[in-house]
Amino acid sequence: MPSDYAKSLGARLRAIRTQQGLSLHGVEEKSRGRWKAVVVGSYERGDRAVTVQKLAELADFYGVPVSELLPGGASPSPLGPTPKIVIDLERLAQLPKEKAGPLARYAATIQSQRGDYNGKVLSIRQEDLRSLAVIYDKSPAELTEELIEWGVLDAEARRAVEAF
């Protein structure tokens, strides 16, 4: 029977993996067999003890500090879902190109990469908002306020910026 700590550690491992959009088999493929799906799954369930060395190697593989994997409030950032940042593509199309051109090109690139052409809305990540802020030479908070003023973002997007 796994300990509560092992279960909590496993839950954090699973949260990091799923945030990165990886299945257990995806981890095995991305690691070129270094991390077997069955082993990572047993760590996540708390069925198998993970050594400090293996935990450090997994953190390195996921590109996160070891502290992100440790349960008990050791993590400096939340692993829960962050508020969504949703661009209103219909409103974006109505804005002048000199104002919204960079955002429109960025959104079109994401749509192309995802094969997502519903044309109404587009969800972006916090990292995308950071990149756009650099393009617009503003802080993420300033850009968010401007995009809300333009009607491209809902006021709910402020919560996503607060989660940075």
ChimeraX attribute file (.defattr): number of C-alpha atoms within 10 A of each C-alpha:
attribute: neighborCount
match mode: 1-to-1
recipient: residues
	/A:1	7
	/A:2	12
	/A:3	11
	/A:4	11
	/A:5	13
	/A:6	21
	/A:7	18
	/A:8	19
	/A:9	23
	/A:10	26
	/A:11	19
	/A:12	20
	/A:13	24
	/A:14	21
	/A:15	17
	/A:16	20
	/A:17	18
	/A:18	12
	/A:19	11
	/A:20	11
	/A:21	10
	/A:22	15
	/A:23	14
	/A:24	19
	/A:25	16
	/A:26	16
	/A:27	21
	/A:28	18
	/A:29	15
	/A:30	13
	/A:31	13
	/A:32	10
	/A:33	12
	/A:34	11
	/A:35	19
	/A:36	16
	/A:37	17
	/A:38	12
	/A:39	15
	/A:40	22
	/A:41	18
	/A:42	14
	/A:43	21
	/A:44	24
	/A:45	18
	/A:46	21
	/A:47	16
	/A:48	15
	/A:49	15
	/A:50	19
	/A:51	9
	/A:52	10
	/A:53	9
	/A:54	11
	/A:55	18
	/A:56	17
	/A:57	14
	/A:58	19
	/A:59	18
	/A:60	12
	/A:61	14
	/A:62	16
	/A:63	10
	/A:64	13
	/A:65	14
	/A:66	17
	/A:67	14
	/A:68	19
	/A:69	24
	/A:70	19
	/A:71	18
	/A:72	9
	/A:73	10
	/A:74	11
	/A:75	15
	/A:76	9
	/A:77	11
	/A:78	11
	/A:79	13
	/A:80	10
	/A:81	8
	/A:82	15
	/A:83	16
	/A:84	17
	/A:85	23
	/A:86	16
	/A:87	23
	/A:88	18
	/A:89	18
	/A:90	13
	/A:91	14
	/A:92	23
	/A:93	14
	/A:94	11
	/A:95	15
	/A:96	9
	/A:97	13
	/A:98	7
	/A:99	12
	/A:100	18
	/A:101	14
	/A:102	14
	/A:103	20
	/A:104	17
	/A:105	12
	/A:106	16
	/A:107	20
	/A:108	17
	/A:109	12
	/A:110	17
	/A:111	16
	/A:112	11
	/A:113	9
	/A:114	9
	/A:115	9
	/A:116	12
	/A:117	12
	/A:118	9
	/A:119	12
	/A:120	11
	/A:121	18
	/A:122	17
	/A:123	14
	/A:124	14
	/A:125	14
	/A:126	19
	/A:127	11
	/A:128	16
	/A:129	20
	/A:130	19
	/A:131	15
	/A:132	19
	/A:133	18
	/A:134	13
	/A:135	12
	/A:136	16
	/A:137	11
	/A:138	14
	/A:139	15
	/A:140	24
	/A:141	18
	/A:142	14
	/A:143	19
	/A:144	25
	/A:145	18
	/A:146	14
	/A:147	20
	/A:148	17
	/A:149	12
	/A:150	16
	/A:151	16
	/A:152	23
	/A:153	22
	/A:154	18
	/A:155	15
	/A:156	13
	/A:157	20
	/A:158	18
	/A:159	13
	/A:160	19
	/A:161	21
	/A:162	11
	/A:163	11
	/A:164	13
